[in-house]
Structure formats: structure tokens, C-alpha cells
Amino acid sequence: MKRILITGAAGFIGFHLARHLKMRGDFVLGLDNFNSYYDLHLKKMREQELLLFEVEVLKGDICNTKFLKDLLVKHEITHIVHLAAQAGVRYSLENPEEYVSSNLQGFVSVLEACRSNPSVKLIFASSSSVYGLNEKIPFSVEDKTDRPANLYGATKKANEVMAHSYHHLYGISTTALRFFTAYGPWGRPDMAYYRFTRHICEGKPIQIFNHGKMRRDFTYIDDIVKGTMAAIDLGAPNEVFNLGNNRPIDLLYLIELLEKALGKEAIKEFLPMQPGEVVETYADIEKSVRLLNFHPTVQIEEGIPLFVDWFNDYKNNSSAFGSVLIRSLAEYP
């Protein structure tokens, strides 16, 4: 049994990961600062759901290094899965200080906590955003990542570099996971697929940037979780992995799938490219297949209806805390 601390446990990926780790028998402790970047009610619902699985989510700040160090010792933590971060591309254009505090200062605090407890293995969320203006497709972990398109991507690249330096200096185990557009039930309301869904339901226009000429490697949350669990179990000394579906989807096709699942046509507003965005993301997962046995199984045609089913339930029953388990947990080792 592993003893795992998940930062950002009330967030989208952290929530799903905590459930699945607990279901397979690991000790799981959550940590979250419950900020107001998006719907706090959704975060509290995730927290209440985790309590049903006997996973406690503590409220705390990852920038408090002493607090982190004490947690590791008190709970005899063997692994940290560090998912807490200030997310979003557009938000970084107006609030850069939030990214410096959470994504840089906070990450150093996590590294320092690991330095004080060198047996603890660190697995952390990087992002496909590190590839930035890379024109080579698909994105390989061997590609250069020195041209970020936005501050968010720059902070994630900085995390990878800092992790490497701490591994080199102090021998701590670090694994960076470059997530590619995670989506699914209990997702983040600031993500495009979620915003589109909400606006279509409300009869509001959806903003389609670059006139719809964009592609994203949408990766269903179950596949993200399985890849993350495999990285935990691998416990590599110092590695970087892509976790993507390996199948980019046209933005207009995504909208078609949402319209079909919702039974309602979208009001489309076509706009130019937004600052900080990229045209396409596409994960080369050869290394993840080889070392993590990572094989995405949920395609967008299945995943979007699953999300819409959850969204309708959340929209109709958000005042009540309930258990909405979309897929069987038994498939996870």
C-alpha cells in the first residue's frame, strides 16, 4: 500500500485520481486551497464525494513549506502527486502574479518538502502547453520546449527544469506528466468543452476562435488517471511523459458532438485567434506506451456523451451532494 498526498485534490484530475487510488487500496490524503478561480461549489461537491470514499481533503497552501514537510512526516507519505496549480491560458494574460505564486513558488515548496524527505517520490502535472510554438507534429518528449506561447506554459516548463535540478542535486525521484486537454465528468468550467456545453444549454453564443481552425488532443479523464497511476507505480528516477489520446480532434467536430448529445444547435460566433493559444496539440505517446503501458481507450465520441450526462445531472441536482460514478472503478488495478 502506497501512502499518497495529492495536492489540488478538489480539482478535476486530483478528484478522480484520489477516488481510484483509494479504491485500489492506497492511503490517500488530499490538499487544496479551495480558491475561487472557478465555481467553488463544484470543488466542495468533489470534496464531499471524496468523503464518501473516506478521503480527507485538507485546506492549505502549498507555498507553506513547513506545513508540507510536517504533512509528509505525520502521515508517512511515500508519494506526492502534485496537481495544484493556477491553470488557464487567458487568465494568465491578466493575472500573471497568480501563476508566479502558485506554479513557481508553490512548486519550489513541494520540491523543498521532498528534499527534506528524499525517499518520497514526486509525480507532478506538467502540460502540453510546454510545447508552445513547436511546429513539429506530433509533440514528442524529445522535442525542444523553449518557445512557450503563454505564461502558463512557461511556468510548467520551469517546473520540469526545477525538478530536474533537484533530482540532480539531491537524488529525489521526479516524474513530469504532460497532460493533453483532459476532459470528462466533474470537469473544469473554464475549459472550452464545458463552456460550450453551458452556453448551448442557455441559448447563448459560443465563441469559436481562429474561425474554428483548431485541433486538440482531447484525453478522457479515465485515461489520464490510468496513466498517472502507472507513473506512480513506475517510480522512475527522473522522467517526462506525454499523456494524450494521440488523436487530435477538430474544434468544429467537438461542437457537433456536443450539439448531438445535447439535442440543441449551438449559436456560433467565429472570432480571430486569441493571444497565447496554439493551433494544434497532438501527443506522441510512444514512450508512455512503452514504459507505462499507456493505451487510451475512451474516444471523443464516447467521452462527450458521458460528460453531457454528468453535466445534466449536475445542472439539475447541484444543490444536493450525491454520488455520480460514470464508469466502473473495477477496471483499475
Secondary structure, DSSP 8 states (H G I E B T S, - for coil): --EEEEETTTSHHHHHHHHHHHHTT-EEEEEE---SSS-HHHHHHHHHHHHHTT-EEEE--TT-HHHHHHHHHHTT--EEEE------SHHHHH-HHHHIIIIIIHHHHHHHHHHHSTTSEEEEEEEGGGGTT--SSSB-TTS-----SSHHHHHHHHHHHHHHHHHHHH--EEEEEEE--EESTT--TTSHHHHHHHHHHHT-EEEEGGGG--EE--EEHHHHHHHHHHHHHH--SEEEEEE--S--EEHHHHHHHHHHHHTS--EEEE----TT--SB--B--HHHHHHH-------HHHHHHHHHHHHHHHHHHTTS------S-STT--
